[in-house]
Amino acid sequence: MANELLDSPEAYAKMAKAVNPYGDGHACARITQAIEWYFGRTAERPADFCTE
């Protein structure tokens, strides 16, 4: 597989644009902000999150 990525620009381009199925790594921060807002620990409502 590594050789294919090195030798094929098409394969590399496809792999470089892959989507992470596990999210963007910021879920914990978003959850914490939502909980703090829900329980009145902060007045600022967190921004809506959309996966698209």
Secondary structure, 3 states (H helix, E strand, C coil): CHHHHHHCHHHHHHHHCCCCCCCCCCHHHHHHHHHHHHCCCCCCCCCCCCCC
